[in-house]
Amino acid sequence: MTKRYSLTLTWRVLLLMFLPLWLLTGASVGIGMHYLGDQQTRKLKDDLKLVARAIRAPIGEAINQGDMDTVRHTLDAVFSLGQIYGAAVYDREGQRIAAAGIAKRDNQDNPLALHLVETGRDRDAYQRQAGRRVFSHFVPVTDTSGQITGLVEVTRKASDFSAYLERLTYWAWLAWAALGLLTLTIVLWGYRQTVGREVGRLTRVMAAVGAGQRGLRAPMNGAPEFQTIALAFNRMLDDMAGAELALAEHREQEAHLSRSLERQQRMATLGRLVSGIAHELGAPLNVIDGRARRLARFDDEPKAQRELAAIRSQVGRLTRIVRQLLDFSRSGAQFRPLPLKELLEAALLSVAEEQQGAMPNVELDVPQSQRLLADGPRLELALVNLIRNACQAPCNELAIRFEEDEHHWQLIIEDDGPGLPADTDPQTLLEPFFTTKPKGQGTGLGLAIAQNVMTDHGGELALAASAKGGLRLTLHFPKEC
């Protein structure tokens, strides 16, 4: 594909603005010089006519008196002016009587002279004399009765008419060229100081933005036209930044949804497996516990009683694990408006019974009137697991407070326990069966159950370090709840 040549803005200004104006002034100079040439030619001809008419009377009187010396003196006086090429007096038949300068010997065959003798009117015309082109003016000479007795011819070189005009034309065109060059310099300087500088500034901003400085904007100064361009350019950059931000948010949402879907699929598969295992373990454990109770009734020996109590204790632990597995795999929530503070108080009471009174100092800051659209048993189960997790940390203070922003309600549970291990990612604590407790002291399902419950409620559970030094759990509920 051939590249199409395009003129720069500088050349466009010169070709479309400067050149037409310069040519227009040149046309004006040409027309003016033509007019001045006509005026100058007319003036010189009128001067020659005045000279001829001025000497006609004295020459006619001198001829009538036969005084040829006066005729010659008069012609010499005219020739001495320096602007006359020649002056001559002819009789009626065209024979030369007297002359000064260059003149013909006769004008017998000159149609101008013949016409003047017949009509008595002044005549003039360009003709050649002595090899030169001259301009001649003829006037009649009359006697006292008014009869034409001869004629006077005064000539001037034709070059005298053009010499002055040529000099004037030369200086006029020279001035036109100099003025054009000066105007061109001013136009180019003005263009560079205004258009060139502003375009260069915008170009530098565009280059910087293209190099990665996306926050850079064109300065809003200079001529109003360039301010309009800069404003449009800045708006385009703002729109692009907004579009990129929206695209990034959309991608983040897609990634979040993808992760959520993947986790839900994984949890669903794990839930089905866990549910099957829990059901299979439930019946044997009940049988073992029942048989241990019967044996305890028949055998009073202390050692046997201790062994049977140990068996029942381990069966009880396995039963709690099975119950947690069932809680983890449970689905099908039923939502209704519930008072949040009552759910928290019920969860605290349940944990207190488990801990047999060994509870930290609890600070509960939740409005009495706050209600949530929730599945009561499931949400209470999540709260129990979260509070139990904090009490097992261990901790001395437990703060539970309610906050809200434009889109979410937030329930924050903070403790002053040991907090998260330095090398532990908070998100890994939400994975099933992951625990930081010693072996045999936790199943790693408490936070996973709470996360599943929050997912069912359209929210999420976030973990972070607390300002109290322990763990901060934040339950984000959408305001639709």
Secondary structure, DSSP 8 states (H G I E B T S, - for coil): --------HHHHHIIIIIHHHHHHHHHHHHHHHHHHHHHHHHHHHHHHHHHHHHHHHHHHHHHHHT-HHHHHHHHHHHHTTSS-SEEEEEETTSBEEEEEES--SB-TT-HHHHHHHHH---EEEEEEETTEEEEEEEEEEE-TTS-EEEEEEEEEETHHHHHHHHHHHHHHHHHHHHHHHHHHHHHHHHHIIIIIHHHHHHHHHHHHHHTT-TT------SSHHHHHHHHHHHHHHHHHHHHHHHHHHHHHHHHHHHHHHHHHHHHHHHHHHHHHHHHHHHHHHHHHHHHHHHHHHH---HHHHHHHHHHHHHHHHHHHHHHHHHHHH------EEEEHHHHHHHHHHHHHHHHTT---EEEEE--TT-EEEE-HHHHHHHHHHHHHHHHTS--SEEEEEEEE-SSEEEEEEEE-S--S-TT--GGGGGSTT---S-TTS--S-HHHHHHHHHHHTT-EEEEEE-TTSSEEEEEEEETT-
